[in-house]
Amino acid sequence: MEFNLVVIHEPGIDNYSWVRNYVRQLLGDRVEYVSSYQSVILYRVDDPRNAVKTIKESLAGRSTPIIKVIPVDYVVDPDITKVSEVVKELASKIPPNETFRITLEGHLYRTDEEGFMNELSTLESIREIAKYVDRPVDLENPQWVIYVRVFRYHRIMKKAIVSLLKPEDLKRL
């Protein structure tokens, strides 16, 4: 996997520097910087969920430029077919009769017969993804969130992350 941890921070070079130093000091050799773009830093770690827990616990009750820390289950091209494939796998991890919602940030694409990528609307993407999750939907108070976000990666490429999270995992620090 190219990266498996996303740290979103307040804008600004000082905040960027603070976050890079803090994460490196806290996680040490367990963290590898991969890329960054507009207040988003991508890392590779051995255990992303443990890294999130460590970062959140260390910052509890403190003022910080870190907004969110998100563990990543899958990194794929932002193509609706590829995202749907990994959502099928993640859906099986949601216990039967537990509720879910899909949160999508950014736009996914569909490749047409001629090989051109067409941007899909958010609603169209969510409907397509939701077809593969045979669980009850609860948009207001879900027990699980299938989180999909498209990031710029190495300045020119885009990648989609897909994670199965609890709603509290997406709250601001």
C-alpha positions in Angstrom: 0.0 0.0 0.0 1.3 3.4 -0.9 0.1 5.1 2.3 -2.3 4.1 5.1 -2.5 7.1 7.4 -3.9 10.6 6.6 -3.3 13.6 8.8 -5.4 16.7 8.0 -4.2 20.0 9.6 -4.9 23.7 9.7 -3.5 25.5 6.7 -0.1 27.2 6.9 3.6 26.2 6.7 4.1 26.6 10.4 1.2 24.1 11.1 2.6 21.8 8.4 6.1 21.8 10.1 4.6 21.4 13.6 2.5 18.4 12.5 5.4 16.7 10.6 7.7 17.1 13.6 5.1 16.0 16.1 4.1 12.9 14.3 7.8 11.9 13.7 8.6 12.5 17.4 5.6 10.6 18.6 5.8 7.6 16.2 9.5 7.6 15.6 10.7 4.8 13.2 7.2 3.5 12.9 6.2 6.3 10.5 7.3 7.1 6.9 6.3 10.3 5.2 4.9 9.7 1.7 3.4 12.9 0.4 1.6 16.1 1.3 -0.7 18.6 -0.5 -2.8 21.4 0.9 -3.1 20.7 4.6 -3.1 16.9 4.1 -0.1 14.7 5.0 0.1 11.1 3.9 2.1 8.5 5.9 2.8 4.8 5.8 2.9 3.1 9.2 2.9 -0.5 10.5 -0.5 -0.3 12.2 -2.6 2.8 11.1 -5.4 2.3 13.7 -2.9 2.1 16.6 -1.1 5.2 15.2 -4.4 7.1 15.2 -5.1 6.0 18.8 -1.6 7.1 19.9 -1.9 10.5 18.2 -5.4 11.2 19.5 -4.5 10.1 23.1 -1.4 12.3 23.1 -3.4 15.3 22.0 -6.4 14.8 24.2 -7.4 18.1 25.8 -4.7 20.1 24.0 -4.8 22.8 21.4 -3.4 21.4 18.1 -3.3 22.3 14.4 -4.2 18.7 13.6 -7.9 18.5 12.5 -8.3 14.8 11.8 -6.2 11.6 11.7 -7.7 8.9 9.5 -6.6 5.2 9.2 -6.8 4.0 5.6 -8.0 0.5 4.7 -7.5 0.8 0.9 -5.9 3.1 -1.6 -7.2 2.8 -5.1 -7.6 4.9 -8.2 -10.7 7.2 -7.9 -12.6 5.0 -10.4 -16.1 4.0 -9.3 -15.5 0.4 -10.3 -12.3 0.1 -8.2 -13.9 1.8 -5.2 -16.9 -0.4 -5.4 -14.7 -3.6 -5.4 -13.0 -2.6 -2.1 -16.3 -1.5 -0.6 -17.7 -5.0 -1.2 -14.9 -6.4 0.9 -15.4 -3.8 3.7 -19.1 -4.3 3.8 -18.7 -7.9 5.0 -17.0 -6.5 8.1 -20.1 -4.6 9.1 -22.1 -6.9 11.4 -25.6 -7.9 10.2 -28.4 -5.5 11.2 -25.9 -2.7 12.1 -26.4 0.6 10.2 -24.0 2.4 8.0 -23.7 5.5 5.9 -21.3 6.5 3.1 -19.3 9.7 3.4 -17.7 10.8 0.1 -15.3 13.7 -0.2 -14.2 14.5 -3.7 -15.3 13.1 -7.0 -15.0 9.7 -8.4 -14.8 8.9 -12.1 -16.2 6.3 -14.5 -14.2 5.3 -17.6 -16.3 5.2 -20.7 -16.0 2.8 -23.7 -13.5 5.1 -25.4 -11.3 5.3 -22.3 -12.2 8.8 -21.2 -12.8 9.5 -17.5 -16.1 11.1 -16.7 -16.6 12.8 -13.3 -19.6 11.5 -11.4 -21.8 13.5 -9.1 -21.5 12.7 -5.4 -25.0 11.3 -5.3 -24.4 9.1 -8.3 -21.2 7.7 -6.7 -22.8 7.1 -3.4 -25.8 5.2 -5.0 -23.4 3.1 -7.0 -21.3 2.2 -3.9 -24.3 1.6 -1.7 -25.5 -1.2 -4.0 -22.7 -3.4 -2.6 -23.6 -2.9 1.1 -26.5 -5.1 2.3 -27.0 -3.4 5.6 -29.6 -0.8 6.8 -28.8 2.8 6.0 -28.9 5.5 8.8 -27.7 8.9 7.6 -28.2 10.6 10.9 -26.8 8.1 13.5 -25.0 5.3 11.8 -23.0 2.6 13.6 -20.5 2.5 10.8 -19.2 4.9 8.1 -17.7 3.9 4.8 -15.4 6.8 4.3 -14.2 7.6 0.7 -12.0 10.6 0.0 -10.1 11.6 -3.1 -6.7 13.1 -2.5 -4.1 14.6 -4.8 -1.1 12.4 -4.5 2.5 13.4 -5.6 1.1 16.7 -7.0 -0.4 15.3 -10.2 -2.1 12.0 -9.4 -5.3 11.4 -7.6 -6.0 8.5 -5.3 -9.1 7.5 -3.4 -8.9 6.2 0.2 -11.6 3.8 1.5 -12.0 3.1 5.2 -14.5 1.5 7.4 -14.8 3.7 10.5 -16.9 4.4 13.5 -18.6 7.9 13.3 -16.4 9.2 16.2 -13.3 8.4 14.1 -14.2 11.2 11.8 -14.7 13.9 14.5 -12.4 16.8 14.7 -9.7 16.4 17.3 
